[in-house]
Amino acid sequence: MSHRCIVRAAVLGFTCAAVQCAHAQPAWKPERAIEIIIGTSPGGPQDHMGRMLQKVLQENRWFEVPLSAVNKPGGGGAIGLAYVNQHAGDGRYVMIIAPTLLSNQITGRAPFGHADFTPVAILGVEYEAVVVRADSPLKSGRDLIERLKKDPTSLSVAVGTSLGNSAHIAFALAMKAAGVDIKKLTTVAFNSVNEGTTALLGGHVDVESAPPSVLLQLVQAGKLRMLALAAPQRARNELAGVPTWKEQGVNSAHEVWRGLAGPKGMARAQIAFWDEVLGKAVKTDEWRRDLEQGQVENIYRNSAETGVYWKDQHDEVRAILNDLGLAK
């Protein structure tokens, strides 16, 4: 072999080895305890998802370190987000999040937004429902729309827990698509969904936009009527009889997602660890059953997919909050 051929072979060999090293990053596994941060008090949907995730991960023993679920409520999730933000680049800290990660920054209620964190996963999606009292003259979503088209101020709509949240956004998107002047809507924010429902039952408001899982028992008891679901298609099981907005001639659907965010600067190997572990967790029978019982769709998106999704959702949420006059 000529000297030139020997040199060429050596260069090619070195290049191939360099490429292999670039692609074969060492696997990462946590060597110390993992914390799942929950930015709400115990008992709510985010708390339930965080503790369910903790249970599934612990029972399957996909890693060898302790795992705890830690509640850090306050500031609409801002306290929990600030805590996660203190652990930049550390993949052992992840937080259960909801669309308030986007809306709270857009409305000026929180200093943090999606760009300040590492997207880890979307773990489930639910769709807001619109309900009225059982004795309401409004029998369908079309009845509601026709009434609000004539006079957007004629009905009061309850949402919990703040203006600009998912319940408000889902309702406003549907009304905008139907041609209602959404800036004139009478929307009342209560401290909780349950408070809004109590006001509806007492006749203090006319309509409520809220998660169906909270309303279902009252619907089944004949106290409330569900007019529409902001889903792309009919739900299953107990919600199978509820028409979507699209079925009623309104081209509108809105996902209320729950997922995981990590601190900014997580390494690729850390993200790959969570992609692998969570990809297995959402396929377990226990996880599937739990989401089904809570009227949550078992929709999973990995880290890369979640990053793209957050961007799209941020643009949609900012546009409707701007229309409502709530964007800062």
C-alpha positions in Angstrom: 0.0 0.0 0.0 1.4 3.5 -0.9 2.1 6.1 1.7 -0.8 8.2 0.3 -3.2 5.3 0.7 -2.1 4.6 4.3 -2.6 8.3 5.2 -6.0 8.3 3.6 -7.1 5.2 5.4 -5.9 6.6 8.7 -7.8 9.9 8.1 -11.0 8.0 7.2 -10.6 5.8 10.3 -10.2 8.8 12.5 -13.2 10.6 10.9 -15.4 7.5 11.4 -14.4 7.2 15.0 -15.1 10.9 15.6 -18.5 10.6 14.0 -19.3 7.5 16.1 -18.2 9.4 19.3 -20.4 12.3 18.4 -23.5 10.1 18.0 -22.8 7.6 20.8 -23.3 9.9 23.8 -23.0 8.1 27.1 -26.4 7.2 28.7 -27.5 9.1 31.7 -29.2 7.8 34.8 -29.9 9.8 37.9 -27.5 9.0 40.8 -29.4 10.9 43.4 -33.1 11.4 44.2 -35.6 12.6 41.6 -38.2 15.2 42.5 -41.5 15.6 40.7 -42.6 19.2 41.5 -46.3 20.0 41.7 -47.2 23.7 41.6 -50.6 23.3 43.2 -52.0 22.1 46.6 -52.8 18.5 47.1 -56.0 17.2 45.6 -56.2 18.9 42.2 -55.7 17.4 38.7 -52.0 18.3 38.5 -51.4 16.9 41.9 -53.2 13.7 40.9 -51.1 13.3 37.7 -47.9 13.9 39.6 -48.6 11.3 42.2 -49.9 8.8 39.7 -46.6 9.3 37.7 -44.6 8.8 40.8 -46.5 5.6 41.6 -46.1 4.1 38.1 -42.4 5.0 37.9 -41.7 3.6 41.4 -43.6 0.3 40.9 -41.8 -0.4 37.6 -38.3 0.3 39.0 -36.8 1.7 35.8 -34.1 3.5 37.9 -32.6 2.9 41.3 -32.9 6.2 43.1 -35.7 7.5 45.4 -38.5 9.4 43.7 -40.7 12.0 45.6 -43.6 14.2 44.6 -43.3 17.6 46.2 -46.1 20.2 46.3 -44.9 23.8 46.0 -48.2 25.8 45.5 -48.5 29.5 45.1 -48.5 32.2 42.5 -50.4 30.2 39.9 -47.4 27.8 39.7 -44.8 30.5 39.9 -43.3 29.2 43.1 -42.8 25.7 41.7 -41.3 27.1 38.5 -38.9 29.3 40.4 -37.8 26.2 42.4 -37.2 24.2 39.2 -35.3 27.2 37.7 -32.8 27.1 40.6 -31.6 23.7 39.3 -30.4 24.6 35.8 -29.1 21.6 33.8 -30.2 19.1 36.4 -32.5 16.4 34.9 -33.5 15.1 38.4 -36.0 18.0 38.7 -39.2 17.9 36.6 -42.5 19.7 37.2 -46.1 18.9 36.3 -47.3 21.8 34.2 -50.5 22.9 32.4 -51.3 25.7 29.8 -50.9 28.3 32.6 -47.2 28.0 31.8 -48.0 29.9 28.6 -51.0 32.1 29.6 -49.6 33.4 32.9 -46.6 34.9 31.2 -48.7 36.3 28.4 -51.1 38.0 30.8 -48.3 39.2 33.0 -49.1 37.1 36.0 -45.8 35.2 36.0 -42.2 36.1 35.0 -41.5 32.7 33.5 -42.6 31.2 30.2 -42.1 28.1 28.1 -38.7 29.4 26.8 -37.3 29.4 30.3 -37.6 25.6 30.7 -36.7 22.3 28.9 -39.7 20.6 27.4 -39.9 17.1 28.7 -43.3 15.6 27.8 -47.0 16.0 27.2 -48.7 13.3 29.3 -52.4 13.8 28.7 -55.1 16.1 27.2 -58.6 16.9 28.2 -61.2 19.2 26.7 -63.3 21.8 28.4 -67.1 21.4 28.5 -69.8 24.0 28.5 -72.8 23.4 30.9 -76.0 25.1 32.0 -78.6 24.2 34.6 -81.0 21.4 33.7 -83.9 23.9 33.6 -82.1 26.4 31.3 -83.9 27.3 28.1 -80.6 26.7 26.3 -80.8 23.1 24.9 -77.7 23.1 22.7 -74.5 24.9 21.8 -76.4 26.4 18.8 -78.9 27.9 21.2 -76.1 29.5 23.2 -74.4 30.9 20.2 -77.6 32.4 18.8 -78.3 34.1 22.1 -74.8 35.5 22.4 -74.7 36.7 18.7 -77.8 38.8 19.4 -76.4 40.1 22.7 -73.0 39.0 24.0 -73.7 40.5 27.4 -77.0 38.7 27.9 -75.4 35.6 29.6 -72.8 35.4 32.4 -70.2 32.7 32.0 -68.3 31.2 35.0 -64.7 30.1 34.8 -62.3 29.0 37.5 -59.7 30.1 38.6 -58.8 33.3 36.6 -59.6 35.1 33.5 -57.4 34.0 30.6 -57.1 30.4 31.9 -57.9 27.3 29.8 -61.6 27.3 30.5 -61.9 30.9 29.4 -59.7 30.4 26.3 -61.6 27.3 25.1 -64.9 29.1 25.4 -63.6 32.3 23.8 -62.1 30.4 20.9 -65.5 28.6 20.2 -67.4 31.9 20.4 -65.0 33.7 18.2 -65.3 30.9 15.6 -69.0 31.2 15.8 -69.0 35.0 15.1 -69.7 36.3 18.7 -68.1 39.5 19.8 -65.9 38.0 22.5 -64.8 41.3 24.0 -68.3 42.0 25.1 -68.8 38.6 26.9 -69.7 38.7 30.6 -67.1 36.3 32.0 -66.9 35.8 35.8 -63.8 34.2 37.4 -64.2 32.2 40.6 -61.5 31.0 43.0 -62.2 27.4 42.0 -64.2 25.4 39.5 -66.4 24.2 42.3 -67.2 27.7 43.3 -68.3 28.5 39.8 -70.4 25.4 39.7 -72.1 26.3 43.0 -72.9 29.8 41.5 -74.3 28.1 38.4 -76.5 25.8 40.4 -77.7 28.8 42.5 -78.7 30.8 39.5 -76.0 33.5 40.0 -74.5 32.8 36.6 -76.0 31.3 33.4 -73.2 29.1 31.9 -70.0 27.5 33.0 -66.9 26.4 31.1 -65.0 23.8 33.0 -63.3 20.3 32.8 -66.0 17.6 32.2 -64.5 15.4 34.9 -65.6 18.0 37.5 -69.1 18.3 36.1 -69.9 14.8 35.2 -71.6 13.7 38.4 -73.9 16.7 38.4 -74.8 16.0 34.7 -75.6 12.4 35.5 -77.6 13.4 38.5 -79.8 15.6 36.2 -78.8 18.9 37.7 -76.7 20.2 34.8 -76.9 19.9 31.0 -73.7 19.6 28.9 -74.1 21.6 25.7 -70.7 21.1 24.0 -67.2 19.7 24.3 -64.2 21.5 22.9 -62.8 18.3 21.4 -61.9 17.5 17.8 -64.2 14.4 17.9 -66.7 12.7 20.2 -65.4 11.4 23.5 -65.9 7.9 24.7 -67.7 6.3 27.7 -69.7 8.8 29.9 -69.1 11.7 27.5 -70.1 9.9 24.4 -73.5 11.7 24.3 -72.0 15.2 24.3 -71.7 16.8 20.9 -68.5 18.7 20.0 -68.5 22.3 18.8 -67.6 21.0 15.3 -70.7 18.9 15.2 -72.7 22.0 15.9 -71.2 23.9 13.0 -68.4 25.7 14.9 -64.9 24.9 13.8 -63.2 25.0 17.2 -61.3 22.7 19.5 -58.8 23.4 22.2 -56.5 21.0 24.1 -56.0 21.4 27.8 -52.8 19.5 28.3 -50.8 18.4 31.2 -47.1 17.5 31.0 -43.6 17.9 32.4 -41.0 20.6 32.2 -37.5 20.5 33.4 -35.0 23.2 34.2 -33.3 25.1 31.4 -30.1 23.5 30.0 -30.8 19.8 30.4 -28.3 17.7 28.5 -29.4 15.5 25.6 -28.7 12.4 27.6 -31.0 13.5 30.4 -33.7 14.2 27.9 -33.2 10.8 26.3 -33.6 9.2 29.7 -37.0 10.9 30.3 -38.1 10.1 26.7 -37.4 6.4 27.4 -38.9 6.2 30.9 -42.0 8.2 30.1 -42.6 6.4 26.8 -42.8 3.2 28.8 -44.9 4.7 31.6 -47.7 5.9 29.4 -48.2 2.4 28.0 -48.8 0.7 31.3 -52.3 -0.5 32.0 -52.4 1.4 35.3 -51.6 4.7 33.6 -54.2 4.1 30.9 -57.0 3.2 33.3 -56.3 6.2 35.5 -56.5 8.7 32.6 -59.6 7.1 31.2 -61.3 7.4 34.6 -60.4 11.1 34.8 -61.8 11.8 31.3 -58.2 12.6 30.1 -57.0 11.4 26.7 -53.8 9.3 26.8 -51.9 11.5 24.4 -48.1 11.4 24.8 -45.6 13.7 23.2 -41.8 13.3 23.8 -39.4 16.2 24.5 -38.8 17.2 20.8 -42.6 17.0 20.0 -43.4 19.0 23.1 -41.1 21.8 22.2 -42.8 22.3 18.8 -46.2 21.9 20.5 -45.5 24.6 23.1 -44.5 27.0 20.3 -47.8 26.4 18.4 -49.9 26.6 21.6 -48.2 29.8 22.7 -49.0 31.5 19.4 -52.7 30.4 19.6 -53.1 31.4 23.2 -51.4 34.8 22.7 -53.7 35.5 19.7 -57.0 34.8 21.7 -55.8 36.6 24.8 -54.9 39.6 22.7 -58.5 39.5 21.2 -59.8 39.4 24.8 -57.7 42.4 25.8 -55.8 40.3 28.4 -52.3 40.0 26.8 -49.6 42.3 28.2 
